[in-house]
């Protein structure tokens, strides 16, 4: 049930850019989204629209979750733009979200 609750909170907090997301919640939701994406990608060609709908619908909630995770590490949300740096940006952002949660008083 914890997995279902985490995933439902992903969708219910889809436009919440202010809170925080713990590391376990972030990676659980990422794993569920990858598995769902792979499953939906294997659907017959006539049902491809379901895959596209899922992919497009999860862009904003995924972005919100990414920003909440960055804030949970004690950094400001603008660190999400580090991913735009060629070659190393995506790895740097991965390093940030892998990191442990910061204390509540350090939230940016």
Secondary structure, 3 states (H helix, E strand, C coil): CHHHHHHHHHHHCCCCCCCCCCHHHHHHHHHHHHHHHHHHHCCCHHHHHHHHHHHHHHHHHHHHHHHHHHHHCCCCHHHHHHHHCCCCHHHHHHHHHHCCCCCHHHCC
